[in-house]
Protein backbone atom coordinates (compact mmCIF):
# COMPACT_ATOMS: atom_id res chain seq x y z
CA UNK A 1 0.00 0.00 0.00
CA UNK A 2 1.39 3.43 -1.07
CA UNK A 3 1.54 6.12 1.54
CA UNK A 4 0.35 9.69 0.69
CA UNK A 5 3.89 11.07 1.27
CA UNK A 6 5.54 8.94 -1.43
CA UNK A 7 4.25 10.94 -4.49
CA UNK A 8 5.40 14.16 -2.82
CA UNK A 9 8.86 12.77 -2.17
CA UNK A 10 9.07 11.56 -5.76
CA UNK A 11 8.12 14.99 -7.09
CA UNK A 12 10.75 16.68 -4.92
CA UNK A 13 13.41 14.25 -6.13
CA UNK A 14 12.40 14.84 -9.73
CA UNK A 15 12.48 18.63 -9.21
CA UNK A 16 15.96 18.44 -7.71
CA UNK A 17 17.11 16.31 -10.62
CA UNK A 18 15.78 18.81 -13.13
CA UNK A 19 17.39 21.75 -11.30
CA UNK A 20 20.74 19.93 -11.20
CA UNK A 21 20.53 19.15 -14.89
CA UNK A 22 19.76 22.81 -15.66
CA UNK A 23 22.74 23.95 -13.59
CA UNK A 24 25.07 21.56 -15.40
CA UNK A 25 23.75 22.76 -18.74
CA UNK A 26 24.25 26.39 -17.74
CA UNK A 27 27.82 25.71 -16.62
CA UNK A 28 28.56 23.92 -19.88
CA UNK A 29 27.21 26.85 -21.89
CA UNK A 30 29.28 29.33 -19.90
CA UNK A 31 32.40 27.19 -20.32
CA UNK A 32 31.88 26.98 -24.07
CA UNK A 33 31.38 30.74 -24.29
CA UNK A 34 34.56 31.35 -22.28
CA UNK A 35 36.54 29.04 -24.54
CA UNK A 36 35.13 30.76 -27.58
CA UNK A 37 36.14 34.11 -26.06
CA UNK A 38 39.70 32.88 -25.59
CA UNK A 39 39.73 31.50 -29.11
CA UNK A 40 38.49 34.80 -30.53
CA UNK A 41 41.20 36.86 -28.73
CA UNK A 42 43.92 37.51 -31.29
CA UNK A 43 47.19 37.70 -29.36
CA UNK A 44 49.25 38.68 -32.40
CA UNK A 45 46.90 41.50 -33.32
CA UNK A 46 46.86 42.73 -29.73
CA UNK A 47 50.66 42.73 -29.58
CA UNK A 48 50.83 44.67 -32.83
CA UNK A 49 48.43 47.24 -31.42
CA UNK A 50 50.40 47.47 -28.19
CA UNK A 51 53.67 48.15 -29.97
CA UNK A 52 52.00 50.67 -32.26
CA UNK A 53 50.76 52.59 -29.24
CA UNK A 54 54.20 52.29 -27.64
CA UNK A 55 55.90 53.75 -30.71
CA UNK A 56 53.39 56.60 -30.72
CA UNK A 57 54.24 57.41 -27.11
CA UNK A 58 50.81 56.43 -25.78
CA UNK A 59 52.27 54.47 -22.93
CA UNK A 60 49.15 54.09 -20.76
CA UNK A 61 47.12 52.65 -23.64
CA UNK A 62 49.98 50.37 -24.67
CA UNK A 63 50.38 49.09 -21.13
CA UNK A 64 46.67 48.27 -20.92
CA UNK A 65 46.89 46.24 -24.14
CA UNK A 66 49.97 44.36 -22.96
CA UNK A 67 48.32 43.60 -19.61
CA UNK A 68 45.33 42.15 -21.47
CA UNK A 69 47.64 39.88 -23.45
CA UNK A 70 49.32 38.75 -20.23
CA UNK A 71 45.93 37.76 -18.87
CA UNK A 72 45.51 35.39 -21.82
CA UNK A 73 49.13 34.30 -22.22
CA UNK A 74 51.20 34.87 -19.04
CA UNK A 75 54.49 33.67 -20.57
CA UNK A 76 54.34 35.56 -23.85
CA UNK A 77 57.87 36.93 -24.17
CA UNK A 78 57.06 39.61 -26.73
CA UNK A 79 54.34 40.92 -24.46
CA UNK A 80 56.60 41.07 -21.39
CA UNK A 81 59.22 42.89 -23.47
CA UNK A 82 56.51 45.37 -24.39
CA UNK A 83 55.88 46.00 -20.69
CA UNK A 84 59.63 46.50 -20.20
CA UNK A 85 59.77 49.26 -22.82
CA UNK A 86 56.55 50.88 -21.61
CA UNK A 87 57.96 51.20 -18.09
CA UNK A 88 61.40 52.21 -19.39
CA UNK A 89 60.01 54.88 -21.70
CA UNK A 90 57.88 56.20 -18.85
CA UNK A 91 60.92 56.58 -16.61
CA UNK A 92 59.83 53.78 -14.25
CA UNK A 93 63.24 52.13 -14.32
CA UNK A 94 62.83 49.87 -11.29
CA UNK A 95 59.62 48.44 -12.76
CA UNK A 96 61.28 48.05 -16.16
CA UNK A 97 64.11 46.13 -14.53
CA UNK A 98 61.72 43.73 -12.82
CA UNK A 99 59.93 43.04 -16.11
CA UNK A 100 63.31 42.57 -17.82
CA UNK A 101 64.16 39.98 -15.17
CA UNK A 102 61.09 37.97 -16.24
CA UNK A 103 62.21 37.93 -19.88
CA UNK A 104 65.67 36.82 -18.83
CA UNK A 105 64.20 33.97 -16.79
CA UNK A 106 62.26 32.79 -19.85
CA UNK A 107 65.42 32.66 -21.99
CA UNK A 108 68.60 32.95 -19.90
CA UNK A 109 70.86 31.95 -22.84
CA UNK A 110 69.82 34.89 -25.03
CA UNK A 111 72.97 37.04 -24.99
CA UNK A 112 71.25 39.77 -27.01
CA UNK A 113 68.56 40.20 -24.39
CA UNK A 114 71.17 40.02 -21.62
CA UNK A 115 72.79 43.13 -23.13
CA UNK A 116 69.44 44.89 -23.24
CA UNK A 117 68.83 43.78 -19.65
CA UNK A 118 72.15 45.37 -18.65
CA UNK A 119 71.15 48.69 -20.20
CA UNK A 120 67.67 48.66 -18.67
CA UNK A 121 68.84 47.68 -15.19
CA UNK A 122 71.67 50.25 -15.26
CA UNK A 123 69.09 53.05 -15.27
CA UNK A 124 67.86 51.92 -11.85
CA UNK A 125 70.35 53.55 -9.43
CA UNK A 126 69.85 50.75 -6.92
CA UNK A 127 70.89 48.09 -9.46
CA UNK A 128 73.55 49.96 -11.41
CA UNK A 129 76.29 47.85 -9.87
CA UNK A 130 74.48 44.64 -10.89
CA UNK A 131 74.39 45.78 -14.51
CA UNK A 132 78.09 46.62 -14.64
CA UNK A 133 78.98 43.37 -12.85
CA UNK A 134 77.02 41.34 -15.40
CA UNK A 135 78.74 43.12 -18.30
CA UNK A 136 82.17 42.44 -16.80
CA UNK A 137 81.17 38.82 -16.19
CA UNK A 138 80.31 38.38 -19.87
CA UNK A 139 83.69 39.83 -20.87
CA UNK A 140 85.50 37.43 -18.54
CA UNK A 141 83.82 34.57 -20.40
CA UNK A 142 84.51 36.10 -23.82
CA UNK A 143 87.15 38.85 -24.02
CA UNK A 144 86.45 39.29 -27.73
CA UNK A 145 82.79 40.22 -27.19
CA UNK A 146 83.02 43.69 -28.77
CA UNK A 147 79.30 44.47 -28.45
CA UNK A 148 79.30 43.93 -24.71
CA UNK A 149 82.57 45.85 -24.32
CA UNK A 150 81.12 48.80 -26.23
CA UNK A 151 78.03 48.70 -24.04
CA UNK A 152 80.17 48.64 -20.89
CA UNK A 153 82.28 51.56 -22.16
CA UNK A 154 79.15 53.55 -22.98
CA UNK A 155 77.69 53.01 -19.51
CA UNK A 156 80.98 53.84 -17.81
CA UNK A 157 81.32 57.05 -19.83
CA UNK A 158 78.08 58.35 -18.33
CA UNK A 159 79.75 58.85 -14.95
CA UNK A 160 82.77 61.16 -14.73
CA UNK A 161 84.47 59.14 -12.00
CA UNK A 162 84.56 56.17 -14.40
CA UNK A 163 85.89 57.96 -17.48
CA UNK A 164 89.35 56.41 -17.11
CA UNK A 165 87.89 52.89 -17.19
CA UNK A 166 85.67 53.85 -20.13
CA UNK A 167 88.75 55.03 -22.04
CA UNK A 168 90.43 51.67 -21.38
CA UNK A 169 87.41 49.77 -22.67
CA UNK A 170 87.16 51.89 -25.84
CA UNK A 171 90.90 51.51 -26.44
CA UNK A 172 90.54 47.74 -25.98
CA UNK A 173 87.89 47.70 -28.71
CA UNK A 174 90.06 49.80 -31.04
CA UNK A 175 92.99 47.44 -30.53
CA UNK A 176 90.82 44.61 -31.80
CA UNK A 177 88.87 46.64 -34.36
CA UNK A 178 90.65 49.89 -35.29
CA UNK A 179 87.86 51.01 -37.61
CA UNK A 180 85.01 50.55 -35.15
CA UNK A 181 83.04 53.78 -35.65
CA UNK A 182 81.12 53.50 -32.38
CA UNK A 183 84.34 53.18 -30.39
CA UNK A 184 85.97 56.07 -32.27
CA UNK A 185 83.01 58.35 -31.61
CA UNK A 186 82.84 57.30 -27.96
CA UNK A 187 86.54 57.95 -27.56
CA UNK A 188 86.18 61.37 -29.18
CA UNK A 189 83.30 62.24 -26.87
CA UNK A 190 85.40 61.43 -23.81
CA UNK A 191 88.26 63.52 -25.19
CA UNK A 192 85.91 66.49 -25.57
CA UNK A 193 84.65 66.08 -22.01
CA UNK A 194 88.22 66.06 -20.71
CA UNK A 195 89.08 69.18 -22.74
CA UNK A 196 91.39 67.51 -25.28
CA UNK A 197 89.93 68.93 -28.51
CA UNK A 198 92.97 67.90 -30.54
CA UNK A 199 92.53 64.22 -29.70
CA UNK A 200 88.75 64.42 -30.15
CA UNK A 201 89.21 65.87 -33.62
CA UNK A 202 91.66 63.12 -34.61
CA UNK A 203 89.30 60.35 -33.47
CA UNK A 204 86.41 61.92 -35.37
CA UNK A 205 88.54 62.23 -38.50
CA UNK A 206 89.31 58.53 -38.24
CA UNK A 207 85.60 57.75 -37.88
CA UNK A 208 84.80 59.99 -40.84
CA UNK A 209 87.36 58.14 -42.97
CA UNK A 210 85.53 54.88 -42.19
CA UNK A 211 82.03 56.28 -42.79
CA UNK A 212 82.04 59.59 -44.70
CA UNK A 213 78.26 59.42 -45.15
CA UNK A 214 77.55 59.72 -41.40
CA UNK A 215 76.15 63.23 -40.95
CA UNK A 216 76.45 63.03 -37.17
CA UNK A 217 80.24 62.64 -37.44
CA UNK A 218 80.38 65.61 -39.82
CA UNK A 219 78.35 67.74 -37.43
CA UNK A 220 80.60 66.82 -34.50
CA UNK A 221 83.72 67.70 -36.49
CA UNK A 222 82.27 71.10 -37.37
CA UNK A 223 81.27 71.60 -33.74
CA UNK A 224 84.85 70.97 -32.59
CA UNK A 225 86.20 73.37 -35.23
CA UNK A 226 83.90 76.08 -33.93
CA UNK A 227 84.88 75.35 -30.34
CA UNK A 228 88.57 75.54 -31.24
CA UNK A 229 88.13 78.88 -33.00
CA UNK A 230 86.16 80.27 -30.07
CA UNK A 231 88.90 79.12 -27.70
CA UNK A 232 91.54 80.73 -29.91
CA UNK A 233 89.57 83.98 -29.96
CA UNK A 234 89.23 83.93 -26.17
CA UNK A 235 92.94 83.41 -25.75
CA UNK A 236 93.67 86.18 -28.23
CA UNK A 237 91.66 88.56 -26.09
CA UNK A 238 93.91 87.66 -23.17
CA UNK A 239 97.11 87.91 -25.21
CA UNK A 240 97.27 91.73 -25.45
CA UNK A 241 96.98 92.45 -21.71
CA UNK A 242 99.32 89.56 -20.99
CA UNK A 243 101.91 90.98 -23.38
CA UNK A 244 101.60 94.44 -21.83
CA UNK A 245 102.10 93.01 -18.37
CA UNK A 246 105.27 91.24 -19.52
CA UNK A 247 106.63 94.43 -21.10
CA UNK A 248 105.89 96.61 -18.06
CA UNK A 249 107.43 94.05 -15.73
CA UNK A 250 110.56 94.03 -17.85
CA UNK A 251 110.71 97.83 -17.86
CA UNK A 252 110.28 97.83 -14.09
CA UNK A 253 113.15 95.39 -13.73
CA UNK A 254 115.26 97.63 -15.97
CA UNK A 255 114.59 100.74 -13.91
CA UNK A 256 115.39 98.90 -10.72
CA UNK A 257 118.82 97.95 -12.07
CA UNK A 258 121.47 100.52 -11.03
CA UNK A 259 123.57 100.19 -14.17
CA UNK A 260 121.95 99.34 -17.51
CA UNK A 261 124.81 97.60 -19.26
CA UNK A 262 124.59 95.98 -22.66
CA UNK A 263 124.40 92.60 -20.93
CA UNK A 264 121.38 93.70 -18.87
CA UNK A 265 119.64 95.00 -21.96
CA UNK A 266 120.26 91.72 -23.74
CA UNK A 267 118.89 89.69 -20.83
CA UNK A 268 115.76 91.86 -20.66
CA UNK A 269 115.25 91.51 -24.39
CA UNK A 270 115.62 87.74 -24.25
CA UNK A 271 113.24 87.57 -21.30
CA UNK A 272 110.55 89.53 -23.15
CA UNK A 273 111.09 87.51 -26.33
CA UNK A 274 110.78 84.16 -24.55
CA UNK A 275 107.70 85.13 -22.57
CA UNK A 276 106.02 86.62 -25.63
CA UNK A 277 106.80 83.48 -27.64
CA UNK A 278 105.31 81.26 -24.96
CA UNK A 279 102.23 83.44 -24.82
CA UNK A 280 101.88 83.30 -28.61
CA UNK A 281 102.19 79.51 -28.59
CA UNK A 282 99.52 79.31 -25.90
CA UNK A 283 97.20 81.44 -28.04
CA UNK A 284 97.76 79.96 -31.46
CA UNK A 285 99.11 76.45 -31.40
CA UNK A 286 97.02 74.37 -28.99
CA UNK A 287 93.46 75.05 -30.13
CA UNK A 288 94.08 75.53 -33.82
CA UNK A 289 96.84 73.09 -34.76
CA UNK A 290 94.32 70.51 -35.90
CA UNK A 291 91.85 72.83 -37.62
CA UNK A 292 92.38 72.95 -41.39
CA UNK A 293 92.16 76.25 -43.23
Secondary structure, 3 states (H helix, E strand, C coil): CCCHHHHHHHHHHHHHHHHHHHHHHHHHHHHHHHHHHHHHCCHHHHHHHHHHHHHCCCHHHHHHHHHHHHHHCCCCHHHHHHHHHHHHHCCCHHHHHHHHHHHHHHCCCCHHHHHHHHHHHHCCHHHHHHHHHHHHHHHHHCCCCHHHHHHHHHHHCCCHHHHHHHHHHHHHHHHHCCCCHHHHHHHHHHHHHCCCHHHHHHHHHHHHHHCCCCHHHHHHHHHHHHHHHHHHHHHHHHHHHHHHHHHHHHHHHHHHCCCCCHHHHHHHHHHHHHHHHHHHHHHHHHHHCCCCC
